[in-house]
Every structure is written in structure tokens, then in C-alpha cells.
Amino acid sequence: MKMNNLTHRSIIVSNKKMTFWERIYLPAILKGMAITFGHLFRTKSTVQYPEVSREFSEIYRGKHVLKRDDEGRERCTACGLCAVACPAEAITMVAAERKPGEENLYREEKYAVVYEINMLRCIFCGDCEEACPKEAIFLTKEIVRSDFEREKFIYGKDELVEPADPARRIDVSNRQTPEVLEFKKNKKLRHNR
Amino acid sequence: MNDMITQIIYKTILASIILVLSLVVAMYSTLIERKVAGWFQDRHGPNRAGPWGLLQPLADGIKLFFKEEFMPNTADKFLYILGPSLTMFVALLTSAAIPWGPDLVINGQTYAMQVADINIGILYIFAILSIGVYGIMIGGWASNNKYALLGAVRASSQMISYELAMSLSIITIVMMTGSLSMRDIVAQQQGYHWNILYQPLGFLIFLICAFAETNRSPFDLPECETELVGGYHTEYSSMKLGFYLFAEYINMFISGAVMATLFLGGYHFPFIDKLGLSPNTFALVSFMVLFSKITFFGFIYMWIRWTLPRFRYDQLMKLGWKTLIPLAILNVVITGVVILLNQ
């Protein structure tokens, strides 16, 4: 019975005798030398790091930010959808009720007292951002900095929430294209409800 | 008597210049090697120490000097130190018999740009080259380490096997020239009468053997990082290791010079003697010609290194004994017949 190949990568082994030209190897060596010589003039793929840094993609996914709304109130309502969506289980949070007089701090009646992302667990997939119904969490172009201790990679609200000062807000328009906004408007989709 | 003194002073100066030259060239070959390796792999190579990485060899040298001087407890102390010293000493000796350029004329006196015009120059070079293996043997043996010993054993058998084919390919040159003096061999290749045109097969054999003699890839079995840790210099550190690595580059430089002298016309270049230069300028230009030929061979060494994978030991032996030696003998016979017919 003839087996069908699963891939087309199998090579038929041949034990044919080498010809004289193949046996003296010199033509093959010269061919190899021509190939290596060609590499001398190729564009180098090295990035001269301290002077030049590698260009980031337009939609690079780096450290997270917890957004505030236009009045400077935290958008996050501690619904936990991001934590559920997270494939690496990097997000944890503790919810609390907003007290009277805190309306200028939190947008809705519920907010997150503790919001932690373990940056060593995070795989920067962006699922939290997609799951968020309040447009509260976004991935920015910032890189998570290196450190010597594991504990320091658990980022709390002090690291994640963007500054209230309007001039120091973090721009996430790259991650919030018109298509994304359009998609979020459709309330029939389950995660937008 | 006065002549003799000036000659002695001149020879001393020349010898020191050549010594310093080979050391500087070897030093910068390490940089060039790494640069060329980088280019072959689409990288830049070292470029951080100084402009274009020019201070890299100095940095490497300083690093080697400040490394811990390690000696195994079980090593034979005297031989352990003798090994690298002998390798370095022998590597530097060979350059004495190479004619670096035509005669200089200063105050009506002619000075040969050759430390010693020995009438058996070529034999001298081969004799010294053969001693080179002792440095590796002694080092590998004295380390009292099986990897080092294996590397040393490989080095010695490899060198003995390839020296035969190498000498046989030289015999044809000697037959054509009728002299063993390097000076005569160069003089006879004036203009474009380079030996490579008359002895292409001999050149090829010599080139392959030169790779094996200098322990360069694809014949770098004695040091063979993948199987033997570091081969004969496994137990060496600091400047003793530096001496071994350095000697390899000096050997590369000298073997390039020998190949250029024997096959590529030494310091001769077609029509360069027709330019009507003054004797001293002519000598310097000729020296530059020889130097560029040596550089060319240095590049070939590196080029081959980054093209071919290492030979297996049995392949190495098979190539040496079953291919190169018969070919070299055939070459000798053919040359002999042609010389006889032309008489």
C-alpha cells in the first residue's frame, strides 16, 4: 500500500556514485566560497543599540495603563472581565463601593481598591484590553523595566493608573482605532454588554 | 670592517622591524578575523573599542595579561611553560629567511631586505615549521589532561602527514629554480613569471597543506572546540593561552608570506619595474606588493574558515595520505619530464 505523504518535505535518498567533479569537491568548495563572499556585502541586520534603538510597531503591546475619563475619574469598575479574559492569570483585583464625596475620583459606584498585574506572568496579548467594557485598560508602548526581585514585577495601581494631570495623560489612540470603537459600540456582542 | 659593523647594525634593525611587524600584524589579524567573521555572518564585528574597533586587540591583550595565571597541580611545570614559549619562538623564527623586498641603496651601499639569505632558505623554513609541532605537543602533554593530550596527538599526526605533501609540492619549485635559496626563487619569478602559472597543482596542494600546518579551519582538529573543549590549550590561561593564539596568527602571516614568495612572485608585480622608480621607492613599493599578497592570503584563510565545516579525523588522514601525497608525487614526475624534454 502506498502511503501518502503528510508533508511535501520528504527527500528521496539516493546512493548514486558521485561523478569525478563531485568527488574532487573543489567546484563545490568554490561555490560555497562564492556564497559566503556574497554575504560580505549584505545589509547588516545588527541594530547599533545605545545609539539607535529598534523601531517599535505602531500597535506595540507593552506595559498596561488604567485610563481616567475626561474629568479625571478612574474608568475601571472592577468588573473582573479582564482578569477572566487573561490567559496567564496575571490580573487580580479587589472591588469596593464608592462612598459619597468620591464622585470626582471614580466614575461609577464600584471601583477597584487593589488592582495588580504580575508582569512576569503577563504575556502582553491584549485580551484584557479587548475584554474591558469601560475602555479602562490599555497596553502602551512603554517597556516593563527589568529588576532584580520578583516581587517588584507585581504592579499595583500606583504604577498602572495614568496621571490625573491632563497634560500627562497617556495617549492610547494607536490601540483605539475607529474600527475598535465601532466594534465596542455593538452591544449585541456578548463582551460589550 | 666598517662595512661589517654597518651590516650588523642594519640586520639588527631589520630583524627588529620584522619582529615588531609580525607581532603587530598578528595583533590586528585578530581584529580583522573577527571583523571578517562578522561580515560573513551579516554582522558588524567588534566596533566598540575605539573607532572601527581599532583598540580591540589592545583590550584583548590587556584582558589576557590580567587573567588568572592557572596551572594544574599535576602539570609538569617546566614543560608547561616551555610549550607556549617554544610555539611563539618558533613562529617568530621563520620570517628570517623571507625576502621582503628588493635591495635598498643607502649612501651607495646596498642592503638586502632579508635578514638572512641562507642558501638553503626553503629547507630552513621547513625545518623551523616542523619544530612548531613540538610547542603544541609539549603543551598538550604537560597539561596532564586527556583533551589536551588528544589535541596534541592529533596535531602531531596531522602536521607530519601534511608536511610530506607540502615538501613534495615544494620540490617542483626547487626543480624549476635549481636553487633552495628564497632569494633565487623570487628573482626567477620576475614580472609575471609567477610559479602559480607553472605549478597550479603544486600551489593548490601547498595551500591545502598550509591550512593544515597552521591548524586553521577546516583542519583545526587539534583545538576543535566542539569535541576537545580547547584541544592542546585546554588547561592554559592568561598570556600563556595568548601565546598559543597569537602564534597561530603569526603562523598565518608567515605562511602567507611563504606562499606569496614561492608561488605568487614574492615582491614582484608585472610592469612595476618599468615605472622607473628610484631604487628605494621601488623597494618600498615592492614591499607593499608583497604585503598585499600576504593580506590576500590572510583573507583566504578567514574566508575558508567561515565557509567549510571541520574535517573528520579519518577524512583528514585520507585526504593527506591518499590524495595529496600521490598528487604531489605525480606533480613532481610531470615537472621532471617537462624539464627533461625542454633541455
Interface residues (C-beta under 8 A of the other chain):
Chain A: I29 G32 M33 I35 T36 F37 H39 L40 R42 T43 K44 S45 T46 Q48
Chain B: V36 W39 F40 Q41 D42 R43 H44 W303 I304 W306 T307 L308
